[in-house]
Amino acid sequence: MRDDGNLARAKGLLLALMQEAYQRRDHVALLCFAGEVVELRLPPRRASAWNDDWVAPIAAGGGTPLALGVLRAEQLLAKSESRQRWLWLLTDGRTGESPARPEAADVACVVDFEAARVPLHRARQLAERWDARYLTPDSAA
């Protein structure tokens, strides 16, 4: 995601999603994963106001532990008492992993940031397997 400005676009979309959640007084959590690490950047809580300084430290690169990230998301969603539990996956699809859809996600959205010359369409394929909403950064905003 760090190539072609995709990380910056993903951060912009993240800020927009968090602002929406704040206005609706939703509960949110944020997992970031890259390399071999899945990091809970924001534990589950009521959404609050966000700004660029908060998302600036989010980095990318080194592969994607997608299965581990999805497993951790499943665990968080399963504990949630929200009426409707949403999972937003922002990805460039550059992983060979194909995890199952988290059962605790009432609604899943896959936002495809792939920008390769030869696209692999893995994010689209994942969305289809998950019966999830498939979005591009432009359609998700």
C-alpha positions in Angstrom: 0.0 0.0 0.0 2.9 2.3 0.3 3.4 2.6 -3.5 1.6 5.1 -5.7 0.2 7.1 -2.8 -2.2 4.3 -1.8 -1.3 4.5 1.8 -2.1 8.2 1.9 -5.5 7.5 0.1 -6.2 4.7 2.6 -5.5 7.1 5.5 -7.8 9.6 4.0 -10.6 7.0 3.7 -9.9 5.9 7.2 -10.4 9.4 8.5 -13.6 9.8 6.5 -15.0 6.5 7.9 -14.0 7.4 11.4 -15.7 10.8 11.1 -18.9 9.1 9.9 -18.7 6.8 12.9 -18.2 9.7 15.2 -21.2 11.5 13.8 -23.4 8.4 14.3 -21.9 7.7 17.8 -20.9 4.3 16.6 -18.4 2.0 18.4 -15.1 1.4 16.5 -11.8 -0.5 16.7 -8.8 -0.3 14.4 -6.4 -3.1 13.5 -3.4 -2.4 11.3 -1.3 -5.2 9.9 1.8 -5.3 7.8 4.9 -7.5 7.8 4.2 -10.2 10.4 2.5 -7.9 12.9 -1.2 -7.3 13.7 -1.5 -4.2 15.9 -4.6 -3.1 17.7 -4.2 0.6 17.1 -7.6 1.5 18.7 -9.3 -0.8 21.1 -13.1 -1.0 20.8 -14.7 2.2 22.0 -17.1 4.9 21.0 -15.8 6.8 18.0 -14.2 10.2 18.8 -12.9 13.0 16.7 -10.0 12.2 14.5 -7.2 14.1 12.8 -4.3 13.6 10.5 -1.8 13.5 13.4 -3.5 10.3 14.6 -3.2 8.4 11.3 0.3 9.7 10.4 2.2 6.9 12.2 0.3 4.1 10.4 2.9 2.5 8.1 2.8 -0.2 5.4 5.1 -2.7 3.7 6.6 -6.1 4.3 3.8 -8.3 3.2 0.3 -8.7 4.7 -0.6 -11.2 7.4 -4.2 -11.2 6.2 -5.3 -14.4 7.9 -4.0 -13.3 11.2 -5.6 -9.8 10.9 -8.9 -11.3 9.9 -8.7 -13.7 12.9 -8.1 -10.8 15.2 -11.0 -8.9 13.7 -13.3 -11.9 14.2 -12.3 -12.0 17.9 -13.1 -8.3 18.3 -16.3 -8.5 16.4 -17.5 -11.5 18.4 -17.1 -9.5 21.7 -19.0 -6.5 20.3 -22.5 -5.8 21.6 -23.3 -3.4 18.7 -26.6 -3.9 16.9 -24.8 -4.3 13.5 -21.1 -5.2 13.3 -19.3 -3.9 10.3 -15.9 -5.0 9.0 -14.0 -2.7 6.7 -10.9 -4.2 5.0 -8.7 -1.7 3.2 -6.2 -3.7 1.1 -4.1 -3.7 -2.0 -4.7 -7.5 -2.3 -1.0 -8.3 -2.4 -1.3 -11.4 -0.3 -1.6 -15.1 -1.1 -3.8 -15.7 1.9 -7.5 -16.3 1.6 -9.1 -16.4 5.0 -12.7 -17.2 5.6 -15.1 -14.3 6.3 -15.4 -13.6 10.0 -18.8 -15.0 11.0 -19.3 -12.2 13.5 -19.3 -9.6 10.8 -22.9 -8.7 9.9 -21.6 -6.5 7.0 -18.2 -6.8 5.3 -16.7 -4.2 2.9 -13.5 -4.8 1.0 -11.9 -1.6 -0.3 -9.5 -2.4 -3.1 -6.4 -0.2 -3.3 -4.6 -2.4 -5.9 -2.6 -0.2 -8.3 -0.4 -2.8 -10.1 0.2 -2.7 -13.8 -0.9 -6.3 -13.9 -3.7 -6.5 -11.4 -4.3 -9.7 -9.5 -7.9 -8.8 -8.5 -7.4 -10.6 -5.2 -9.4 -8.0 -3.2 -12.3 -8.5 -5.6 -12.1 -12.3 -5.3 -12.0 -12.0 -1.6 -15.1 -9.8 -1.6 -16.9 -12.3 -3.8 -16.0 -15.2 -1.5 -17.1 -13.3 1.5 -20.3 -12.0 -0.1 -19.0 -8.6 0.9 -19.4 -5.2 -0.6 -16.6 -4.6 -3.1 -15.5 -1.0 -3.3 -12.7 1.1 -4.8 -11.3 4.1 -2.8 -13.4 6.5 -5.0 -16.7 4.6 -4.5 -16.1 4.1 -0.7 -15.7 7.8 0.1 
